[in-house]
Amino acid sequence: MDTSFASALVILLLVTDPVGNIPLFVALLRPVAAKRRPRVIMRECAIALAVLVAFALFGGRLLDIFGLSERSLNLAGGVILFLIALRMIFHSPEGIFGDSHSGEPLIVPLAIPSIAGPAAIATVVLLVSRAPQRLPEWLAAIVIAMAVSLVTLLLADRISRWVGERALAAFERLMGLLLTAIAVEMLLRGIEAFVLHLRES
């Protein structure tokens, strides 16, 4: 089944999880001066965008180099998505990735893995490997998802104060539930492709 542009965009928004990242960004940027926080957020989003675009452009070649198939990518991506979805549903104080840093963060853990994590990278590579002729669409979806993340995270302090931590946690659990369904679908696709491969061989 072909993935539409809208579906790809929704999946990318789920795996980059801008709303779920709000508490993490607020907590980690608290020691940073208020005037500098927007620059840090823009820098981290730019790094995450560069990482995802790089994997969109060269991820297929990496698969060829390591001899990986779409089946294995489906299964690996599904497992990673499922684990992240579970941590979104059963939220811990340390956040999805269990990271705690002091000072101004650089690349880790904000750009990677909070935004451009394993699930986002696997999703991008999988989209391109399935339909390389639609690369401009996938790049557009990545850019839009990153733009949404940027705007959301620039407003993170205001959203956190306005909505409250409980509402954010509830919304993140809801997104985790939806991401669980997507992860299971990816796993089923990988298993189906593997079974068909066994029958043909």
Residue pairs with C-beta under 8 A, 6 or more apart in sequence:
2 130
2 131
3 11
3 127
3 130
3 131
5 137
5 140
5 141
8 127
8 137
8 138
8 141
9 141
9 144
9 145
11 123
11 182
12 120
12 123
12 124
12 141
12 142
12 145
13 145
13 148
14 175
14 178
14 179
14 182
15 81
15 84
15 117
15 119
15 120
15 123
15 179
16 48
16 115
16 116
16 117
16 120
16 145
16 146
16 149
17 88
17 96
17 114
17 172
17 175
18 115
18 148
18 149
18 152
18 153
19 152
19 168
19 171
19 172
19 175
20 88
20 96
20 168
20 172
20 175
21 110
21 114
21 115
21 149
21 152
21 153
21 156
22 152
22 153
22 156
22 159
22 160
22 168
23 95
23 160
23 165
23 168
23 169
24 95
24 96
24 99
24 109
24 110
24 114
25 41
25 110
25 114
25 153
25 156
26 156
26 157
26 160
27 95
28 101
28 105
28 109
28 110
29 37
29 40
29 41
29 105
29 156
31 102
31 103
31 104
32 40
32 104
36 104
37 157
38 154
40 104
40 105
40 110
41 110
41 150
41 153
41 154
41 156
42 150
42 154
43 111
44 105
44 107
44 110
44 111
44 115
45 111
45 115
45 146
45 149
45 150
45 153
47 107
47 111
47 112
47 116
48 111
48 112
48 115
48 116
48 146
48 149
49 116
49 142
49 143
49 146
51 111
51 112
51 116
51 121
52 116
52 120
52 121
52 124
52 142
52 146
53 139
53 142
55 62
55 121
55 124
55 125
56 124
56 125
56 127
56 128
56 135
56 138
56 139
56 142
57 135
59 121
59 124
59 125
59 128
59 129
60 125
60 128
60 129
60 132
62 68
62 125
63 69
63 73
63 125
63 129
70 126
70 129
70 130
70 193
71 190
71 193
71 194
71 197
72 190
73 122
73 125
73 126
73 129
73 190
74 126
74 186
74 187
74 189
74 190
74 193
75 186
75 187
75 190
75 191
75 194
76 122
77 119
77 122
77 123
77 126
77 186
78 183
78 184
78 185
78 186
78 187
78 189
78 190
79 183
79 187
80 118
80 119
80 122
81 119
81 122
81 123
81 179
81 180
81 182
81 183
81 186
82 180
82 183
82 184
82 187
84 96
84 117
84 119
84 176
84 179
85 176
85 177
85 179
85 180
85 183
86 176
86 180
87 96
87 176
88 96
88 172
88 173
88 175
88 176
88 179
89 173
89 176
89 177
89 180
91 169
91 172
91 173
92 98
94 100
95 114
96 114
97 109
97 113
97 114
97 117
99 108
99 109
99 114
101 108
101 109
115 146
115 149
124 138
124 142
126 186
127 138
127 141
128 135
128 138
131 138
152 159
159 168
160 168
